[in-house]
Amino acid sequence: DPLLSPELLATLRAMGHGDEIALVDGNYPAVEHARRLVRLDGLGLVPVLDAILSVLPIDDFVPQAIFRSTRGQDRDHFEP
């Protein structure tokens, strides 16, 4: 997928079971919280997620493989 930059592909390739990736908007303080930060300015969340899932399957070795932040809760479980 052309949305996957070389930096993002290298990051995804280095990931293993149990590793996490956060897709966040521009208001998230990623510079403070990220161990590794890959910016994809101007791209929408859903196309980026689709691009990532085209090369990295959802990890089925962990019970909460996909979650999202919600107001008033830290994590909200999604069924893959």
mmCIF file of the N, C-alpha and C atoms, coordinates in Angstrom:
data_MODEL
# 
_entry.id   MODEL 
# 
loop_
_atom_site.group_PDB 
_atom_site.id 
_atom_site.type_symbol 
_atom_site.label_atom_id 
_atom_site.label_alt_id 
_atom_site.label_comp_id 
_atom_site.label_asym_id 
_atom_site.label_entity_id 
_atom_site.label_seq_id 
_atom_site.pdbx_PDB_ins_code 
_atom_site.Cartn_x 
_atom_site.Cartn_y 
_atom_site.Cartn_z 
_atom_site.occupancy 
_atom_site.B_iso_or_equiv 
_atom_site.pdbx_formal_charge 
_atom_site.auth_seq_id 
_atom_site.auth_comp_id 
_atom_site.auth_asym_id 
_atom_site.auth_atom_id 
_atom_site.pdbx_PDB_model_num 
ATOM 1   N N  . ASP A 1 1  ? 0.849   -1.179  0.000  1.00 0.00 ? 1  ASP A N  1 
ATOM 2   C CA . ASP A 1 1  ? 0.000   0.000   0.000  1.00 0.00 ? 1  ASP A CA 1 
ATOM 3   C C  . ASP A 1 1  ? 0.889   1.234   0.000  1.00 0.00 ? 1  ASP A C  1 
ATOM 4   N N  . PRO A 1 2  ? 0.624   2.186   -0.880 1.00 0.00 ? 2  PRO A N  1 
ATOM 5   C CA . PRO A 1 2  ? 1.476   3.373   -0.958 1.00 0.00 ? 2  PRO A CA 1 
ATOM 6   C C  . PRO A 1 2  ? 1.430   4.268   0.277  1.00 0.00 ? 2  PRO A C  1 
ATOM 7   N N  . LEU A 1 3  ? 0.461   4.080   1.168  1.00 0.00 ? 3  LEU A N  1 
ATOM 8   C CA . LEU A 1 3  ? 0.433   4.870   2.406  1.00 0.00 ? 3  LEU A CA 1 
ATOM 9   C C  . LEU A 1 3  ? 1.507   4.429   3.394  1.00 0.00 ? 3  LEU A C  1 
ATOM 10  N N  . LEU A 1 4  ? 2.046   3.236   3.208  1.00 0.00 ? 4  LEU A N  1 
ATOM 11  C CA . LEU A 1 4  ? 3.046   2.701   4.137  1.00 0.00 ? 4  LEU A CA 1 
ATOM 12  C C  . LEU A 1 4  ? 4.427   3.229   3.758  1.00 0.00 ? 4  LEU A C  1 
ATOM 13  N N  . SER A 1 5  ? 4.916   4.144   4.566  1.00 0.00 ? 5  SER A N  1 
ATOM 14  C CA . SER A 1 5  ? 6.237   4.719   4.324  1.00 0.00 ? 5  SER A CA 1 
ATOM 15  C C  . SER A 1 5  ? 7.318   3.697   4.677  1.00 0.00 ? 5  SER A C  1 
ATOM 16  N N  . PRO A 1 6  ? 8.529   3.874   4.171  1.00 0.00 ? 6  PRO A N  1 
ATOM 17  C CA . PRO A 1 6  ? 9.615   2.965   4.553  1.00 0.00 ? 6  PRO A CA 1 
ATOM 18  C C  . PRO A 1 6  ? 9.820   2.907   6.070  1.00 0.00 ? 6  PRO A C  1 
ATOM 19  N N  . GLU A 1 7  ? 9.702   4.055   6.722  1.00 0.00 ? 7  GLU A N  1 
ATOM 20  C CA . GLU A 1 7  ? 9.868   4.090   8.185  1.00 0.00 ? 7  GLU A CA 1 
ATOM 21  C C  . GLU A 1 7  ? 8.775   3.276   8.881  1.00 0.00 ? 7  GLU A C  1 
ATOM 22  N N  . LEU A 1 8  ? 7.530   3.410   8.433  1.00 0.00 ? 8  LEU A N  1 
ATOM 23  C CA . LEU A 1 8  ? 6.442   2.648   9.030  1.00 0.00 ? 8  LEU A CA 1 
ATOM 24  C C  . LEU A 1 8  ? 6.599   1.163   8.743  1.00 0.00 ? 8  LEU A C  1 
ATOM 25  N N  . LEU A 1 9  ? 6.987   0.805   7.523  1.00 0.00 ? 9  LEU A N  1 
ATOM 26  C CA . LEU A 1 9  ? 7.199   -0.612  7.198  1.00 0.00 ? 9  LEU A CA 1 
ATOM 27  C C  . LEU A 1 9  ? 8.297   -1.219  8.069  1.00 0.00 ? 9  LEU A C  1 
ATOM 28  N N  . ALA A 1 10 ? 9.377   -0.481  8.306  1.00 0.00 ? 10 ALA A N  1 
ATOM 29  C CA . ALA A 1 10 ? 10.451  -0.983  9.170  1.00 0.00 ? 10 ALA A CA 1 
ATOM 30  C C  . ALA A 1 10 ? 9.950   -1.176  10.592 1.00 0.00 ? 10 ALA A C  1 
ATOM 31  N N  . THR A 1 11 ? 9.136   -0.245  11.065 1.00 0.00 ? 11 THR A N  1 
ATOM 32  C CA . THR A 1 11 ? 8.569   -0.350  12.411 1.00 0.00 ? 11 THR A CA 1 
ATOM 33  C C  . THR A 1 11 ? 7.666   -1.568  12.516 1.00 0.00 ? 11 THR A C  1 
ATOM 34  N N  . LEU A 1 12 ? 6.796   -1.767  11.541 1.00 0.00 ? 12 LEU A N  1 
ATOM 35  C CA . LEU A 1 12 ? 5.893   -2.920  11.553 1.00 0.00 ? 12 LEU A CA 1 
ATOM 36  C C  . LEU A 1 12 ? 6.667   -4.230  11.483 1.00 0.00 ? 12 LEU A C  1 
ATOM 37  N N  . ARG A 1 13 ? 7.706   -4.253  10.670 1.00 0.00 ? 13 ARG A N  1 
ATOM 38  C CA . ARG A 1 13 ? 8.512   -5.475  10.536 1.00 0.00 ? 13 ARG A CA 1 
ATOM 39  C C  . ARG A 1 13 ? 9.195   -5.842  11.855 1.00 0.00 ? 13 ARG A C  1 
ATOM 40  N N  . ALA A 1 14 ? 9.555   -4.855  12.645 1.00 0.00 ? 14 ALA A N  1 
ATOM 41  C CA . ALA A 1 14 ? 10.244  -5.096  13.912 1.00 0.00 ? 14 ALA A CA 1 
ATOM 42  C C  . ALA A 1 14 ? 9.299   -5.544  15.016 1.00 0.00 ? 14 ALA A C  1 
ATOM 43  N N  . MET A 1 15 ? 7.995   -5.426  14.784 1.00 0.00 ? 15 MET A N  1 
ATOM 44  C CA . MET A 1 15 ? 7.024   -5.760  15.826 1.00 0.00 ? 15 MET A CA 1 
ATOM 45  C C  . MET A 1 15 ? 6.838   -7.268  15.943 1.00 0.00 ? 15 MET A C  1 
ATOM 46  N N  . GLY A 1 16 ? 6.519   -7.696  17.159 1.00 0.00 ? 16 GLY A N  1 
ATOM 47  C CA . GLY A 1 16 ? 6.240   -9.103  17.421 1.00 0.00 ? 16 GLY A CA 1 
ATOM 48  C C  . GLY A 1 16 ? 4.972   -9.252  18.232 1.00 0.00 ? 16 GLY A C  1 
ATOM 49  N N  . HIS A 1 17 ? 4.665   -10.483 18.622 1.00 0.00 ? 17 HIS A N  1 
ATOM 50  C CA . HIS A 1 17 ? 3.456   -10.741 19.407 1.00 0.00 ? 17 HIS A CA 1 
ATOM 51  C C  . HIS A 1 17 ? 3.458   -9.894  20.671 1.00 0.00 ? 17 HIS A C  1 
ATOM 52  N N  . GLY A 1 18 ? 2.336   -9.259  20.937 1.00 0.00 ? 18 GLY A N  1 
ATOM 53  C CA . GLY A 1 18 ? 2.185   -8.458  22.148 1.00 0.00 ? 18 GLY A CA 1 
ATOM 54  C C  . GLY A 1 18 ? 2.635   -7.021  22.008 1.00 0.00 ? 18 GLY A C  1 
ATOM 55  N N  . ASP A 1 19 ? 3.350   -6.673  20.925 1.00 0.00 ? 19 ASP A N  1 
ATOM 56  C CA . ASP A 1 19 ? 3.732   -5.276  20.712 1.00 0.00 ? 19 ASP A CA 1 
ATOM 57  C C  . ASP A 1 19 ? 2.494   -4.477  20.332 1.00 0.00 ? 19 ASP A C  1 
ATOM 58  N N  . GLU A 1 20 ? 2.514   -3.206  20.626 1.00 0.00 ? 20 GLU A N  1 
ATOM 59  C CA . GLU A 1 20 ? 1.369   -2.340  20.349 1.00 0.00 ? 20 GLU A CA 1 
ATOM 60  C C  . GLU A 1 20 ? 1.769   -1.202  19.430 1.00 0.00 ? 20 GLU A C  1 
ATOM 61  N N  . ILE A 1 21 ? 0.811   -0.798  18.620 1.00 0.00 ? 21 ILE A N  1 
ATOM 62  C CA . ILE A 1 21 ? 0.970   0.389   17.790 1.00 0.00 ? 21 ILE A CA 1 
ATOM 63  C C  . ILE A 1 21 ? -0.257  1.263   18.046 1.00 0.00 ? 21 ILE A C  1 
ATOM 64  N N  . ALA A 1 22 ? -0.038  2.541   18.194 1.00 0.00 ? 22 ALA A N  1 
ATOM 65  C CA . ALA A 1 22 ? -1.140  3.470   18.438 1.00 0.00 ? 22 ALA A CA 1 
ATOM 66  C C  . ALA A 1 22 ? -1.320  4.350   17.211 1.00 0.00 ? 22 ALA A C  1 
ATOM 67  N N  . LEU A 1 23 ? -2.537  4.407   16.725 1.00 0.00 ? 23 LEU A N  1 
ATOM 68  C CA . LEU A 1 23 ? -2.890  5.336   15.653 1.00 0.00 ? 23 LEU A CA 1 
ATOM 69  C C  . LEU A 1 23 ? -3.635  6.475   16.332 1.00 0.00 ? 23 LEU A C  1 
ATOM 70  N N  . VAL A 1 24 ? -3.055  7.653   16.301 1.00 0.00 ? 24 VAL A N  1 
ATOM 71  C CA . VAL A 1 24 ? -3.604  8.782   17.060 1.00 0.00 ? 24 VAL A CA 1 
ATOM 72  C C  . VAL A 1 24 ? -3.742  10.006  16.162 1.00 0.00 ? 24 VAL A C  1 
ATOM 73  N N  . ASP A 1 25 ? -4.568  10.944  16.611 1.00 0.00 ? 25 ASP A N  1 
ATOM 74  C CA . ASP A 1 25 ? -4.720  12.186  15.858 1.00 0.00 ? 25 ASP A CA 1 
ATOM 75  C C  . ASP A 1 25 ? -3.648  13.190  16.275 1.00 0.00 ? 25 ASP A C  1 
ATOM 76  N N  . GLY A 1 26 ? -3.668  14.339  15.623 1.00 0.00 ? 26 GLY A N  1 
ATOM 77  C CA . GLY A 1 26 ? -2.654  15.354  15.866 1.00 0.00 ? 26 GLY A CA 1 
ATOM 78  C C  . GLY A 1 26 ? -2.684  15.981  17.244 1.00 0.00 ? 26 GLY A C  1 
ATOM 79  N N  . ASN A 1 27 ? -3.741  15.756  18.008 1.00 0.00 ? 27 ASN A N  1 
ATOM 80  C CA . ASN A 1 27 ? -3.830  16.319  19.347 1.00 0.00 ? 27 ASN A CA 1 
ATOM 81  C C  . ASN A 1 27 ? -3.210  15.440  20.421 1.00 0.00 ? 27 ASN A C  1 
ATOM 82  N N  . TYR A 1 28 ? -2.845  14.219  20.070 1.00 0.00 ? 28 TYR A N  1 
ATOM 83  C CA . TYR A 1 28 ? -2.236  13.306  21.044 1.00 0.00 ? 28 TYR A CA 1 
ATOM 84  C C  . TYR A 1 28 ? -0.777  13.715  21.269 1.00 0.00 ? 28 TYR A C  1 
ATOM 85  N N  . PRO A 1 29 ? -0.321  13.760  22.511 1.00 0.00 ? 29 PRO A N  1 
ATOM 86  C CA . PRO A 1 29 ? 1.065   14.174  22.789 1.00 0.00 ? 29 PRO A CA 1 
ATOM 87  C C  . PRO A 1 29 ? 2.068   13.049  22.503 1.00 0.00 ? 29 PRO A C  1 
ATOM 88  N N  . ALA A 1 30 ? 2.145   12.646  21.254 1.00 0.00 ? 30 ALA A N  1 
ATOM 89  C CA . ALA A 1 30 ? 2.962   11.492  20.871 1.00 0.00 ? 30 ALA A CA 1 
ATOM 90  C C  . ALA A 1 30 ? 4.449   11.707  21.120 1.00 0.00 ? 30 ALA A C  1 
ATOM 91  N N  . VAL A 1 31 ? 4.927   12.906  20.944 1.00 0.00 ? 31 VAL A N  1 
ATOM 92  C CA . VAL A 1 31 ? 6.354   13.163  21.160 1.00 0.00 ? 31 VAL A CA 1 
ATOM 93  C C  . VAL A 1 31 ? 6.746   12.812  22.592 1.00 0.00 ? 31 VAL A C  1 
ATOM 94  N N  . GLU A 1 32 ? 5.851   13.056  23.538 1.00 0.00 ? 32 GLU A N  1 
ATOM 95  C CA . GLU A 1 32 ? 6.123   12.746  24.943 1.00 0.00 ? 32 GLU A CA 1 
ATOM 96  C C  . GLU A 1 32 ? 5.954   11.269  25.268 1.00 0.00 ? 32 GLU A C  1 
ATOM 97  N N  . HIS A 1 33 ? 5.033   10.575  24.588 1.00 0.00 ? 33 HIS A N  1 
ATOM 98  C CA . HIS A 1 33 ? 4.658   9.227   24.984 1.00 0.00 ? 33 HIS A CA 1 
ATOM 99  C C  . HIS A 1 33 ? 5.228   8.109   24.113 1.00 0.00 ? 33 HIS A C  1 
ATOM 100 N N  . ALA A 1 34 ? 5.603   8.400   22.899 1.00 0.00 ? 34 ALA A N  1 
ATOM 101 C CA . ALA A 1 34 ? 6.019   7.349   21.972 1.00 0.00 ? 34 ALA A CA 1 
ATOM 102 C C  . ALA A 1 34 ? 7.464   6.934   22.191 1.00 0.00 ? 34 ALA A C  1 
ATOM 103 N N  . ARG A 1 35 ? 7.707   5.635   22.099 1.00 0.00 ? 35 ARG A N  1 
ATOM 104 C CA . ARG A 1 35 ? 9.092   5.155   22.054 1.00 0.00 ? 35 ARG A CA 1 
ATOM 105 C C  . ARG A 1 35 ? 9.657   5.369   20.658 1.00 0.00 ? 35 ARG A C  1 
ATOM 106 N N  . ARG A 1 36 ? 8.787   5.157   19.679 1.00 0.00 ? 36 ARG A N  1 
ATOM 107 C CA . ARG A 1 36 ? 9.137   5.384   18.279 1.00 0.00 ? 36 ARG A CA 1 
ATOM 108 C C  . ARG A 1 36 ? 7.948   6.086   17.644 1.00 0.00 ? 36 ARG A C  1 
ATOM 109 N N  . LEU A 1 37 ? 8.176   7.181   16.964 1.00 0.00 ? 37 LEU A N  1 
ATOM 110 C CA . LEU A 1 37 ? 7.098   7.973   16.391 1.00 0.00 ? 37 LEU A CA 1 
ATOM 111 C C  . LEU A 1 37 ? 7.234   8.004   14.881 1.00 0.00 ? 37 LEU A C  1 
ATOM 112 N N  . VAL A 1 38 ? 6.179   7.590   14.193 1.00 0.00 ? 38 VAL A N  1 
ATOM 113 C CA . VAL A 1 38 ? 6.114   7.663   12.741 1.00 0.00 ? 38 VAL A CA 1 
ATOM 114 C C  . VAL A 1 38 ? 4.934   8.560   12.409 1.00 0.00 ? 38 VAL A C  1 
ATOM 115 N N  . ARG A 1 39 ? 5.203   9.676   11.782 1.00 0.00 ? 39 ARG A N  1 
ATOM 116 C CA . ARG A 1 39 ? 4.141   10.631  11.445 1.00 0.00 ? 39 ARG A CA 1 
ATOM 117 C C  . ARG A 1 39 ? 3.612   10.337  10.052 1.00 0.00 ? 39 ARG A C  1 
ATOM 118 N N  . LEU A 1 40 ? 2.297   10.428  9.904  1.00 0.00 ? 40 LEU A N  1 
ATOM 119 C CA . LEU A 1 40 ? 1.645   10.291  8.608  1.00 0.00 ? 40 LEU A CA 1 
ATOM 120 C C  . LEU A 1 40 ? 0.662   11.453  8.459  1.00 0.00 ? 40 LEU A C  1 
ATOM 121 N N  . ASP A 1 41 ? 1.198   12.647  8.533  1.00 0.00 ? 41 ASP A N  1 
ATOM 122 C CA . ASP A 1 41 ? 0.383   13.862  8.504  1.00 0.00 ? 41 ASP A CA 1 
ATOM 123 C C  . ASP A 1 41 ? -0.487  13.913  7.253  1.00 0.00 ? 41 ASP A C  1 
ATOM 124 N N  . GLY A 1 42 ? -1.743  14.314  7.458  1.00 0.00 ? 42 GLY A N  1 
ATOM 125 C CA . GLY A 1 42 ? -2.664  14.499  6.357  1.00 0.00 ? 42 GLY A CA 1 
ATOM 126 C C  . GLY A 1 42 ? -3.418  13.260  5.921  1.00 0.00 ? 42 GLY A C  1 
ATOM 127 N N  . LEU A 1 43 ? -3.102  12.115  6.510  1.00 0.00 ? 43 LEU A N  1 
ATOM 128 C CA . LEU A 1 43 ? -3.784  10.879  6.140  1.00 0.00 ? 43 LEU A CA 1 
ATOM 129 C C  . LEU A 1 43 ? -4.850  10.543  7.164  1.00 0.00 ? 43 LEU A C  1 
ATOM 130 N N  . GLY A 1 44 ? -5.947  9.956   6.711  1.00 0.00 ? 44 GLY A N  1 
ATOM 131 C CA . GLY A 1 44 ? -7.031  9.575   7.596  1.00 0.00 ? 44 GLY A CA 1 
ATOM 132 C C  . GLY A 1 44 ? -6.739  8.284   8.343  1.00 0.00 ? 44 GLY A C  1 
ATOM 133 N N  . LEU A 1 45 ? -7.361  8.148   9.500  1.00 0.00 ? 45 LEU A N  1 
ATOM 134 C CA . LEU A 1 45 ? -7.150  6.975   10.345 1.00 0.00 ? 45 LEU A CA 1 
ATOM 135 C C  . LEU A 1 45 ? -7.548  5.675   9.655  1.00 0.00 ? 45 LEU A C  1 
ATOM 136 N N  . VAL A 1 46 ? -8.722  5.633   9.047  1.00 0.00 ? 46 VAL A N  1 
ATOM 137 C CA . VAL A 1 46 ? -9.209  4.381   8.445  1.00 0.00 ? 46 VAL A CA 1 
ATOM 138 C C  . VAL A 1 46 ? -8.312  3.928   7.290  1.00 0.00 ? 46 VAL A C  1 
ATOM 139 N N  . PRO A 1 47 ? -7.916  4.793   6.361  1.00 0.00 ? 47 PRO A N  1 
ATOM 140 C CA . PRO A 1 47 ? -7.001  4.330   5.313  1.00 0.00 ? 47 PRO A CA 1 
ATOM 141 C C  . PRO A 1 47 ? -5.657  3.841   5.863  1.00 0.00 ? 47 PRO A C  1 
ATOM 142 N N  . VAL A 1 48 ? -5.147  4.513   6.894  1.00 0.00 ? 48 VAL A N  1 
ATOM 143 C CA . VAL A 1 48 ? -3.881  4.077   7.499  1.00 0.00 ? 48 VAL A CA 1 
ATOM 144 C C  . VAL A 1 48 ? -4.060  2.715   8.170  1.00 0.00 ? 48 VAL A C  1 
ATOM 145 N N  . LEU A 1 49 ? -5.149  2.538   8.888  1.00 0.00 ? 49 LEU A N  1 
ATOM 146 C CA . LEU A 1 49 ? -5.424  1.249   9.525  1.00 0.00 ? 49 LEU A CA 1 
ATOM 147 C C  . LEU A 1 49 ? -5.546  0.154   8.478  1.00 0.00 ? 49 LEU A C  1 
ATOM 148 N N  . ASP A 1 50 ? -6.276  0.404   7.406  1.00 0.00 ? 50 ASP A N  1 
ATOM 149 C CA . ASP A 1 50 ? -6.405  -0.586  6.327  1.00 0.00 ? 50 ASP A CA 1 
ATOM 150 C C  . ASP A 1 50 ? -5.045  -0.926  5.730  1.00 0.00 ? 50 ASP A C  1 
ATOM 151 N N  . ALA A 1 51 ? -4.197  0.078   5.543  1.00 0.00 ? 51 ALA A N  1 
ATOM 152 C CA . ALA A 1 51 ? -2.860  -0.157  4.988  1.00 0.00 ? 51 ALA A CA 1 
ATOM 153 C C  . ALA A 1 51 ? -2.027  -1.024  5.928  1.00 0.00 ? 51 ALA A C  1 
ATOM 154 N N  . ILE A 1 52 ? -2.075  -0.722  7.220  1.00 0.00 ? 52 ILE A N  1 
ATOM 155 C CA . ILE A 1 52 ? -1.317  -1.511  8.194  1.00 0.00 ? 52 ILE A CA 1 
ATOM 156 C C  . ILE A 1 52 ? -1.822  -2.944  8.229  1.00 0.00 ? 52 ILE A C  1 
ATOM 157 N N  . LEU A 1 53 ? -3.145  -3.114  8.234  1.00 0.00 ? 53 LEU A N  1 
ATOM 158 C CA . LEU A 1 53 ? -3.705  -4.470  8.287  1.00 0.00 ? 53 LEU A CA 1 
ATOM 159 C C  . LEU A 1 53 ? -3.433  -5.261  7.013  1.00 0.00 ? 53 LEU A C  1 
ATOM 160 N N  . SER A 1 54 ? -3.055  -4.593  5.929  1.00 0.00 ? 54 SER A N  1 
ATOM 161 C CA . SER A 1 54 ? -2.716  -5.314  4.696  1.00 0.00 ? 54 SER A CA 1 
ATOM 162 C C  . SER A 1 54 ? -1.392  -6.060  4.817  1.00 0.00 ? 54 SER A C  1 
ATOM 163 N N  . VAL A 1 55 ? -0.554  -5.659  5.782  1.00 0.00 ? 55 VAL A N  1 
ATOM 164 C CA . VAL A 1 55 ? 0.745   -6.319  5.955  1.00 0.00 ? 55 VAL A CA 1 
ATOM 165 C C  . VAL A 1 55 ? 0.957   -6.901  7.351  1.00 0.00 ? 55 VAL A C  1 
ATOM 166 N N  . LEU A 1 56 ? 0.127   -6.506  8.311  1.00 0.00 ? 56 LEU A N  1 
ATOM 167 C CA . LEU A 1 56 ? 0.295   -6.966  9.685  1.00 0.00 ? 56 LEU A CA 1 
ATOM 168 C C  . LEU A 1 56 ? -1.048  -7.447  10.210 1.00 0.00 ? 56 LEU A C  1 
ATOM 169 N N  . PRO A 1 57 ? -1.221  -8.755  10.373 1.00 0.00 ? 57 PRO A N  1 
ATOM 170 C CA . PRO A 1 57 ? -2.509  -9.256  10.856 1.00 0.00 ? 57 PRO A CA 1 
ATOM 171 C C  . PRO A 1 57 ? -2.736  -8.896  12.324 1.00 0.00 ? 57 PRO A C  1 
ATOM 172 N N  . ILE A 1 58 ? -3.997  -8.905  12.716 1.00 0.00 ? 58 ILE A N  1 
ATOM 173 C CA . ILE A 1 58 ? -4.341  -8.676  14.113 1.00 0.00 ? 58 ILE A CA 1 
ATOM 174 C C  . ILE A 1 58 ? -3.815  -9.849  14.934 1.00 0.00 ? 58 ILE A C  1 
ATOM 175 N N  . ASP A 1 59 ? -3.140  -9.547  16.022 1.00 0.00 ? 59 ASP A N  1 
ATOM 176 C CA . ASP A 1 59 ? -2.546  -10.572 16.886 1.00 0.00 ? 59 ASP A CA 1 
ATOM 177 C C  . ASP A 1 59 ? -3.649  -11.302 17.647 1.00 0.00 ? 59 ASP A C  1 
ATOM 178 N N  . ASP A 1 60 ? -3.809  -12.577 17.381 1.00 0.00 ? 60 ASP A N  1 
ATOM 179 C CA . ASP A 1 60 ? -4.844  -13.340 18.084 1.00 0.00 ? 60 ASP A CA 1 
ATOM 180 C C  . ASP A 1 60 ? -4.289  -14.087 19.299 1.00 0.00 ? 60 ASP A C  1 
ATOM 181 N N  . PHE A 1 61 ? -3.069  -13.745 19.720 1.00 0.00 ? 61 PHE A N  1 
ATOM 182 C CA . PHE A 1 61 ? -2.471  -14.357 20.906 1.00 0.00 ? 61 PHE A CA 1 
ATOM 183 C C  . PHE A 1 61 ? -2.777  -13.566 22.176 1.00 0.00 ? 61 PHE A C  1 
ATOM 184 N N  . VAL A 1 62 ? -3.397  -12.408 22.032 1.00 0.00 ? 62 VAL A N  1 
ATOM 185 C CA . VAL A 1 62 ? -3.740  -11.580 23.186 1.00 0.00 ? 62 VAL A CA 1 
ATOM 186 C C  . VAL A 1 62 ? -5.250  -11.358 23.212 1.00 0.00 ? 62 VAL A C  1 
ATOM 187 N N  . PRO A 1 63 ? -5.844  -11.265 24.395 1.00 0.00 ? 63 PRO A N  1 
ATOM 188 C CA . PRO A 1 63 ? -7.296  -11.155 24.486 1.00 0.00 ? 63 PRO A CA 1 
ATOM 189 C C  . PRO A 1 63 ? -7.865  -9.834  23.951 1.00 0.00 ? 63 PRO A C  1 
ATOM 190 N N  . GLN A 1 64 ? -7.167  -8.722  24.113 1.00 0.00 ? 64 GLN A N  1 
ATOM 191 C CA . GLN A 1 64 ? -7.639  -7.418  23.637 1.00 0.00 ? 64 GLN A CA 1 
ATOM 192 C C  . GLN A 1 64 ? -6.689  -6.895  22.577 1.00 0.00 ? 64 GLN A C  1 
ATOM 193 N N  . ALA A 1 65 ? -6.780  -7.474  21.391 1.00 0.00 ? 65 ALA A N  1 
ATOM 194 C CA . ALA A 1 65 ? -5.844  -7.112  20.330 1.00 0.00 ? 65 ALA A CA 1 
ATOM 195 C C  . ALA A 1 65 ? -6.119  -5.725  19.756 1.00 0.00 ? 65 ALA A C  1 
ATOM 196 N N  . ILE A 1 66 ? -7.363  -5.290  19.791 1.00 0.00 ? 66 ILE A N  1 
ATOM 197 C CA . ILE A 1 66 ? -7.717  -3.962  19.286 1.00 0.00 ? 66 ILE A CA 1 
ATOM 198 C C  . ILE A 1 66 ? -8.509  -3.240  20.369 1.00 0.00 ? 66 ILE A C  1 
ATOM 199 N N  . PHE A 1 67 ? -8.114  -2.015  20.643 1.00 0.00 ? 67 PHE A N  1 
ATOM 200 C CA . PHE A 1 67 ? -8.865  -1.223  21.608 1.00 0.00 ? 67 PHE A CA 1 
ATOM 201 C C  . PHE A 1 67 ? -8.760  0.236   21.213 1.00 0.00 ? 67 PHE A C  1 
ATOM 202 N N  . ARG A 1 68 ? -9.664  1.033   21.753 1.00 0.00 ? 68 ARG A N  1 
ATOM 203 C CA . ARG A 1 68 ? -9.642  2.456   21.459 1.00 0.00 ? 68 ARG A CA 1 
ATOM 204 C C  . ARG A 1 68 ? -9.876  3.242   22.735 1.00 0.00 ? 68 ARG A C  1 
ATOM 205 N N  . SER A 1 69 ? -9.411  4.438   22.725 1.00 0.00 ? 69 SER A N  1 
ATOM 206 C CA . SER A 1 69 ? -9.627  5.338   23.841 1.00 0.00 ? 69 SER A CA 1 
ATOM 207 C C  . SER A 1 69 ? -11.015 5.946   23.716 1.00 0.00 ? 69 SER A C  1 
ATOM 208 N N  . THR A 1 70 ? -11.683 6.073   24.836 1.00 0.00 ? 70 THR A N  1 
ATOM 209 C CA . THR A 1 70 ? -12.985 6.734   24.849 1.00 0.00 ? 70 THR A CA 1 
ATOM 210 C C  . THR A 1 70 ? -13.021 7.710   26.003 1.00 0.00 ? 70 THR A C  1 
ATOM 211 N N  . ARG A 1 71 ? -13.899 8.659   25.923 1.00 0.00 ? 71 ARG A N  1 
ATOM 212 C CA . ARG A 1 71 ? -14.033 9.621   26.996 1.00 0.00 ? 71 ARG A CA 1 
ATOM 213 C C  . ARG A 1 71 ? -14.505 8.898   28.251 1.00 0.00 ? 71 ARG A C  1 
ATOM 214 N N  . GLY A 1 72 ? -13.753 9.027   29.335 1.00 0.00 ? 72 GLY A N  1 
ATOM 215 C CA . GLY A 1 72 ? -14.134 8.407   30.600 1.00 0.00 ? 72 GLY A CA 1 
ATOM 216 C C  . GLY A 1 72 ? -13.624 6.981   30.784 1.00 0.00 ? 72 GLY A C  1 
ATOM 217 N N  . GLN A 1 73 ? -13.022 6.407   29.742 1.00 0.00 ? 73 GLN A N  1 
ATOM 218 C CA . GLN A 1 73 ? -12.452 5.061   29.849 1.00 0.00 ? 73 GLN A CA 1 
ATOM 219 C C  . GLN A 1 73 ? -11.100 5.063   29.168 1.00 0.00 ? 73 GLN A C  1 
ATOM 220 N N  . ASP A 1 74 ? -10.200 4.209   29.645 1.00 0.00 ? 74 ASP A N  1 
ATOM 221 C CA . ASP A 1 74 ? -8.894  4.106   29.012 1.00 0.00 ? 74 ASP A CA 1 
ATOM 222 C C  . ASP A 1 74 ? -8.958  3.229   27.761 1.00 0.00 ? 74 ASP A C  1 
ATOM 223 N N  . ARG A 1 75 ? -9.692  2.117   27.838 1.00 0.00 ? 75 ARG A N  1 
ATOM 224 C CA . ARG A 1 75 ? -9.725  1.191   26.716 1.00 0.00 ? 75 ARG A CA 1 
ATOM 225 C C  . ARG A 1 75 ? -11.117 0.620   26.542 1.00 0.00 ? 75 ARG A C  1 
ATOM 226 N N  . ASP A 1 76 ? -11.523 0.479   25.326 1.00 0.00 ? 76 ASP A N  1 
ATOM 227 C CA . ASP A 1 76 ? -12.815 -0.092  24.988 1.00 0.00 ? 76 ASP A CA 1 
ATOM 228 C C  . ASP A 1 76 ? -12.559 -1.235  24.025 1.00 0.00 ? 76 ASP A C  1 
ATOM 229 N N  . HIS A 1 77 ? -12.981 -2.424  24.342 1.00 0.00 ? 77 HIS A N  1 
ATOM 230 C CA . HIS A 1 77 ? -12.667 -3.610  23.562 1.00 0.00 ? 77 HIS A CA 1 
ATOM 231 C C  . HIS A 1 77 ? -13.483 -3.677  22.283 1.00 0.00 ? 77 HIS A C  1 
ATOM 232 N N  . PHE A 1 78 ? -12.828 -4.039  21.194 1.00 0.00 ? 78 PHE A N  1 
ATOM 233 C CA . PHE A 1 78 ? -13.481 -4.308  19.914 1.00 0.00 ? 78 PHE A CA 1 
ATOM 234 C C  . PHE A 1 78 ? -13.293 -5.771  19.591 1.00 0.00 ? 78 PHE A C  1 
ATOM 235 N N  . GLU A 1 79 ? -14.240 -6.373  18.964 1.00 0.00 ? 79 GLU A N  1 
ATOM 236 C CA . GLU A 1 79 ? -14.067 -7.723  18.438 1.00 0.00 ? 79 GLU A CA 1 
ATOM 237 C C  . GLU A 1 79 ? -13.405 -7.593  17.076 1.00 0.00 ? 79 GLU A C  1 
ATOM 238 N N  . PRO A 1 80 ? -12.309 -8.330  16.835 1.00 0.00 ? 80 PRO A N  1 
ATOM 239 C CA . PRO A 1 80 ? -11.649 -8.253  15.513 1.00 0.00 ? 80 PRO A CA 1 
ATOM 240 C C  . PRO A 1 80 ? -12.526 -8.789  14.416 1.00 0.00 ? 80 PRO A C  1 
# 
